[in-house]
Amino acid sequence: MKQTIYNINCKFAFDNVCTKLTKFLLNEIIGSNYSKIWLTVIVYNKKNKSYTLINNLPFNTLDYSDIIIVLKQVFEAKNLYNRKDLLKKNNF
């Protein structure tokens, strides 16, 4: 299952990406018949530059907090916390 969220127009920040990811997981994954998925998270800024934050990470859908931890680690490792640009779209 793939979902793209367009026209986000919000700051490229952990909280904003995390909010969109949480909505995707709650609406599409949690409560469905999926017990394990392979998650990829790609975000695009207004200049259409893509950032792959998570690439085919397998996880148990009941361990949602693990994904948030991984996402936070990626933001720290790639120094994405102080970005000034805006998000254009997310792919999950």
Stockholm file with secondary structure:
# STOCKHOLM 1.0

chainA/1-92         MKQTIYNINCKFAFDNVCTKLTKFLLNEIIGSNYSKIWLTVIVYNKKNKSYTLINNLPFNTLDYSDIIIVLKQVFEAKNLYNRKDLLKKNNF
#=GR chainA/1-92 SS CCCEECCCCEECCHHHHHHHHHHHIIIIITTSSCSEEEEEEEEEETTCCEEEEEEEEEEETTCHHHHHHHHHHHHHHTTCTTCCSEEEEEEC
#=GC SS_cons        CCCEECCCCEECCHHHHHHHHHHHIIIIITTSSCSEEEEEEEEEETTCCEEEEEEEEEEETTCHHHHHHHHHHHHHHTTCTTCCSEEEEEEC
//
